[in-house]
């Protein structure tokens, strides 16, 4: 992006009105600046009640027509971990086996089944998408949004996350979503991370490299 393409505007240093509540700097650090992708995990357990609370935060993130197509499988049993790890590649196998929880985040292509319940003012609005390529695009986009909300909600609750691709999507769909229209997107290990195999933080793009005003 050239310098000429950037519309420069001064930073607004005006403090926010007192009525607007924002996260503290410590909260922003927890979610973004100090948060790390974890590859190693402590033995501290993650109770089921906390996982339910995590979902109950995630579900409030916005999606188109409130369709909420994401579906979550919390893999916590030894049997489930072994089954999932066998479908993962390389070092991801060990990560799945070591983490207290690994979550499969997928999206339901039959998301319109819940349209009447979730968007009652237009209960049949999404029915025309059923079985179309547009439904796959819709479900993937909005399910991915919910996956992002899930990562932030986990961090907000004090959990560490280790998101991964590098697995056999078709195999995971057959093993964990048989008989449904749910398709896996990515997986994420959850727990309380250790510094084992923690890589140095890589740089990020500056505003001028990735954004502009129009």
C-alpha positions as CSV (number, residue, x, y, z in Angstrom):
1,X,0.0,0.0,0.0
2,X,1.5,3.3,-1.0
3,X,1.7,6.3,1.3
4,X,-0.5,8.3,-1.1
5,X,-3.2,5.7,-0.6
6,X,-3.3,6.4,3.1
7,X,-5.6,9.0,4.4
8,X,-3.8,10.4,7.5
9,X,-5.9,11.7,10.4
10,X,-4.6,12.8,13.8
11,X,-5.2,10.5,16.8
12,X,-8.1,11.8,18.9
13,X,-6.8,12.2,22.4
14,X,-10.2,13.3,23.8
15,X,-11.0,11.1,26.7
16,X,-14.1,8.9,26.4
17,X,-17.2,10.3,28.2
18,X,-17.5,9.0,31.8
19,X,-20.7,7.1,30.9
20,X,-18.9,4.8,28.5
21,X,-17.4,1.8,30.2
22,X,-14.4,0.2,28.6
23,X,-12.1,-2.7,29.6
24,X,-9.1,-1.8,31.7
25,X,-5.6,-2.0,30.3
26,X,-5.2,-5.2,32.2
27,X,-8.3,-6.6,30.6
28,X,-7.0,-5.6,27.1
29,X,-3.7,-7.3,28.0
30,X,-5.5,-10.5,29.1
31,X,-7.5,-10.7,25.8
32,X,-4.9,-9.4,23.3
33,X,-1.5,-8.0,24.1
34,X,-0.2,-10.5,26.6
35,X,-2.2,-13.5,25.5
36,X,-0.2,-16.3,23.8
37,X,-1.0,-19.4,21.7
38,X,-0.1,-22.2,24.1
39,X,1.4,-25.5,23.0
40,X,2.0,-27.0,26.5
41,X,-0.4,-27.4,29.4
42,X,-0.4,-27.7,33.2
43,X,-2.4,-30.5,35.0
44,X,-5.0,-28.0,36.3
45,X,-8.4,-29.3,35.3
46,X,-11.1,-27.4,33.5
47,X,-14.5,-28.1,35.1
48,X,-17.5,-28.7,32.9
49,X,-19.3,-25.8,34.6
50,X,-16.6,-23.4,33.2
51,X,-17.0,-24.9,29.7
52,X,-20.7,-24.2,29.9
53,X,-20.0,-20.7,31.0
54,X,-17.6,-20.3,28.1
55,X,-20.3,-21.3,25.6
56,X,-22.9,-19.1,27.3
57,X,-20.6,-16.1,26.7
58,X,-19.8,-17.1,23.1
59,X,-23.4,-17.4,22.1
60,X,-24.0,-13.6,22.5
61,X,-21.6,-12.7,19.7
62,X,-23.5,-11.4,16.7
63,X,-24.1,-13.4,13.6
64,X,-26.2,-12.7,10.5
65,X,-29.9,-13.2,11.1
66,X,-28.9,-14.5,14.6
67,X,-28.4,-17.8,12.8
68,X,-25.5,-19.0,15.2
69,X,-24.4,-21.9,13.0
70,X,-21.4,-22.8,15.0
71,X,-21.4,-26.2,16.8
72,X,-18.9,-27.2,19.5
73,X,-17.7,-30.6,20.7
74,X,-15.7,-30.4,23.9
75,X,-13.4,-33.4,23.8
76,X,-12.4,-34.3,27.3
77,X,-12.4,-38.1,27.6
78,X,-9.3,-40.2,27.0
79,X,-11.2,-42.1,24.3
80,X,-12.3,-38.9,22.6
81,X,-8.8,-37.4,22.7
82,X,-7.3,-40.5,21.2
83,X,-9.8,-40.5,18.4
84,X,-9.2,-36.9,17.6
85,X,-5.4,-37.1,17.9
86,X,-5.4,-40.0,15.4
87,X,-7.0,-37.6,12.9
88,X,-4.5,-34.8,13.5
89,X,-1.1,-34.2,11.8
90,X,2.4,-33.9,13.2
91,X,2.9,-32.2,16.5
92,X,-0.9,-31.5,16.8
93,X,-1.4,-35.1,18.0
94,X,0.7,-34.6,21.2
95,X,-1.0,-31.2,21.9
96,X,-4.4,-32.8,21.8
97,X,-3.4,-35.6,24.1
98,X,-1.8,-33.2,26.6
99,X,-4.5,-30.6,26.8
100,X,-7.3,-31.0,29.3
101,X,-9.8,-30.1,26.6
102,X,-9.8,-29.8,22.9
103,X,-12.8,-28.3,21.2
104,X,-13.9,-29.1,17.7
105,X,-15.5,-25.9,16.2
106,X,-17.8,-26.7,13.3
107,X,-20.8,-25.1,11.5
108,X,-24.2,-26.6,10.8
109,X,-25.3,-26.4,7.2
110,X,-28.9,-27.0,8.4
111,X,-28.7,-23.8,10.5
112,X,-32.0,-22.7,9.1
113,X,-33.8,-25.4,11.2
114,X,-33.5,-22.9,14.1
115,X,-34.6,-19.8,12.2
116,X,-38.1,-19.6,13.7
117,X,-36.7,-19.9,17.2
118,X,-33.8,-17.5,16.8
119,X,-35.3,-14.9,14.5
120,X,-39.0,-15.1,15.2
121,X,-39.9,-11.8,13.4
122,X,-38.9,-13.5,10.1
123,X,-39.2,-17.3,10.9
124,X,-38.7,-18.5,7.4
125,X,-36.1,-16.0,6.2
126,X,-33.3,-18.5,5.8
127,X,-35.2,-21.4,4.3
128,X,-34.3,-20.4,0.8
129,X,-30.7,-21.1,1.5
130,X,-31.2,-24.8,2.3
131,X,-29.0,-27.1,0.3
132,X,-27.4,-24.3,-1.7
133,X,-23.7,-23.3,-2.0
134,X,-24.8,-20.0,-0.4
135,X,-25.7,-21.9,2.7
136,X,-22.2,-23.3,3.0
137,X,-20.6,-19.9,2.6
138,X,-23.1,-18.4,5.2
139,X,-22.4,-21.2,7.7
140,X,-18.7,-21.0,7.3
141,X,-18.5,-17.2,7.6
142,X,-20.7,-16.9,10.6
143,X,-19.4,-20.1,12.3
144,X,-15.8,-18.7,11.9
145,X,-17.0,-15.5,13.6
146,X,-18.3,-17.5,16.5
147,X,-15.0,-19.4,16.7
148,X,-13.3,-16.0,17.1
149,X,-15.7,-15.0,19.8
150,X,-15.0,-18.4,21.5
151,X,-11.3,-17.7,21.7
152,X,-11.8,-14.3,23.2
153,X,-14.4,-15.6,25.7
154,X,-12.0,-18.3,26.8
155,X,-9.3,-15.8,27.5
156,X,-11.8,-13.5,29.3
157,X,-12.5,-16.4,31.7
158,X,-8.8,-16.9,32.4
159,X,-8.3,-19.9,30.1
160,X,-5.4,-20.3,27.6
161,X,-6.0,-21.3,24.0
162,X,-4.1,-23.2,21.3
163,X,-6.1,-23.0,18.0
164,X,-5.0,-25.5,15.3
165,X,-5.8,-26.6,11.8
166,X,-3.7,-29.5,10.6
167,X,-6.2,-32.3,10.9
168,X,-8.3,-34.5,8.6
169,X,-11.6,-32.5,8.3
170,X,-13.5,-35.3,6.6
171,X,-12.3,-37.8,9.1
172,X,-13.3,-35.6,12.0
173,X,-16.7,-35.0,10.4
174,X,-17.2,-38.8,10.1
175,X,-16.0,-39.5,13.6
176,X,-17.7,-36.7,15.5
177,X,-20.6,-35.4,13.4
178,X,-21.9,-38.5,11.7
179,X,-25.6,-38.2,10.7
180,X,-25.6,-34.4,10.8
181,X,-24.9,-31.6,8.3
182,X,-22.1,-30.2,10.6
183,X,-18.7,-29.6,9.0
184,X,-15.6,-29.1,11.1
185,X,-13.7,-25.8,10.7
186,X,-10.8,-25.8,13.3
187,X,-9.9,-27.1,16.6
188,X,-8.7,-25.4,19.7
189,X,-7.1,-26.8,22.9
190,X,-8.1,-25.2,26.2
191,X,-6.7,-25.2,29.7
192,X,-4.1,-23.4,31.8
193,X,-1.0,-23.1,29.6
194,X,2.6,-23.8,30.5
195,X,5.6,-22.2,28.9
196,X,6.6,-25.6,27.3
197,X,7.3,-25.1,23.6
198,X,6.2,-21.5,23.9
199,X,7.7,-19.7,20.8
200,X,8.8,-16.0,20.8
201,X,5.9,-13.8,19.8
202,X,6.0,-12.9,16.1
203,X,5.6,-9.4,14.9
204,X,2.3,-8.0,13.7
205,X,1.5,-5.5,10.9
206,X,1.3,-1.9,11.7
207,X,-1.9,0.1,11.0
208,X,-0.2,1.7,7.9
209,X,0.5,-1.8,6.5
210,X,-3.0,-3.2,6.9
211,X,-5.5,-0.5,7.2
212,X,-6.6,2.9,5.8
213,X,-9.4,5.4,6.0
214,X,-11.7,5.9,3.1
